[in-house]
Amino acid sequence: MKSENLDKLLLSVSEVCKILSISRGTYFVLKAAGRIGPKEIKFGVKIYLRKNEIYAWVDAGCPSKNKWHWEK
């Protein structure tokens, strides 16, 4: 099975911004304020987030970072 047929496990910040309908600048402002719950994964300078965690976080109502990690 080719990798392009597999569903992506990780999303880039740009892909997450498209899902959330926000700009990259807004993403980083929200992250600095503790409003982005899911943890980031860094590969060198690239930042990714787990796709399943993004969708679970949105389903939970986008709680703050502290609340999200406490609930998990």
N, C-alpha and C positions, 0 to 999 in steps of 0.2 A: 504494500500500500504506500503510495507516495505521500510525502509530508504535507503537500498542499491540500490533500483531501482530509487531513486531520483537523479537528477544531483546535484553534489556538488556545493554549493554556495561559499565556501571558499577554498582556496588552501594554503597549507603550503609553506614555502620558498623553500623547496626541490622540490615541484611540479612546482612552478613558474620557478625555475632554469632549470628544464627539458624542459619546454615550450620554454624558452628563449635560450636554449642550452649554458648555462653558469654554472660555478661552484658556490658553495655557497660563497666561498671567493670572487669571482668576484662580486657577488650580493652585498655583504656588502661593497666592495670598491666603487661600482657604487652608492649605497645608500648614503654613506658618502660624495660623490662628488656631490650629488643632481641630479643624472642622472636617478634615479628610481622615476617615477611620482606617481604611485598609493600609497595611504596611507595604512599603516599596521594596523592590528587589533591584539591586544595582549590579550591572555587569559593566565594569569599567566606568565610563561616563554615561552610559545608557540606563534609564530608569524604567522599570516595568512593574505592573501590578497583576496579581492573580485575577483572571477573568471571573472565576466563580465567587471570589471574595467581593469583587466590585458589585456583582449582581445581588449577592446576599445583603450587602451593605445598603444598597438602594432599596431592596425589599423591606429592610428594617427601618426605613425612613431617614437614611443618611445621618445616623447619630454621630456625635463628636468622637474624636479619637479615643479619649479616655473612656467614654461610655461604651464604645464599640469593643474595645479590648477587655473591658470588665464583663460585658455580656457574653463574650465568647468563652 
